[in-house]
Amino acid sequence: MKFIKPKNINNLYETLDNLDQQYLLAGGTDINVQIKNGTIRNPNIIYINHLKELSGIEEENDSILIGSTTSFKDIIDSHIIKRHLPLIHSSLQNFASPLLQTSATIGGNIANASPTADVIPILLTLDAKLMLGSKDNTREVFLKDFFTGYKQTVMKSNELITKIIISKNTESKYQTFYQKVGSRNSLAIAKIAVAGIKKIEKEKIIDLKLAVGSLNEYPRRLFKIEEYVIGKTLIEIDFNKVDEYLQQEITPISDLRSDKEYRYHVCVNLIRTFLNE
């Protein structure tokens, strides 16, 4: 194992350009487990948690920018998040233990690309974008386009997530929803997570964003259900159609934590609950 601590952000980009099979370490809550169980062997570890350019929460014009190494504790405690993004603030209250909240980072939770990542379904409903940085380029990618498969993303080997960008008004006049189902109310990996936001005018759903976790190889938006529901009143929604589209959009599996039938039926019920609110 080789451990590297870049002097500054430019040194980090140089290191990423010149190393193969490197792993970025900030909070370490995911990577330490993978090293311990042998999933990652003889890695080049690049420590980034000391680089101030990658941390913090700020307002910029109509956007909220969250640095990738910002801890979940700092996000939960942020007055900016409480004021503008209450869905994030309320949904993360039961995220992990206080110790893990202090060390786990939002960028690590995303980059790890786990199907069970708690924060990703929430960010998907808020149309979050990721800023990806490298030595020669900075680009923005919508989170909905970031994942390509199980533990796979569009990020290049010399890139890292530098910021998460969310519109300041993304929750304005919207009803929000987040439900994580696990073995316990907190400190548990999700068996299923459903997040959503909707806007209703004159009893008609004029906008809807739904996202799920632990039901596919990566968390994702439910675009077919969104498209079907938008423009309808509640009494116009055929929930058999909703079930039909859901079967096309999720591929739950059976594992040690739950079986696929349970995951599917819970997902159906949570979506119905949100749409009926």
Protein Blocks (a to p, Z undefined) as FASTA:
>chain_A
ZZdddfblmlmmmmmmmpghiacdfklmmmmmmmmnomaghiacddfklmmklgccddeh
jaccddfklcfklmmmpmklmmmmmmlmmmmmmgcjfklmmmpcfklmmmnopaklmklm
mmmmnopacddddfkbccdddfklmpgbehiafbdfkbccfbdcddfklmgopacddddd
dfbfbhpacfbdcddddddeehiafbdcdddehkafbdcddfklmmmmnopafklpcfkl
mmmmmmmmpccdddfkbcfklmmmmmmmmmmmmmmZZ
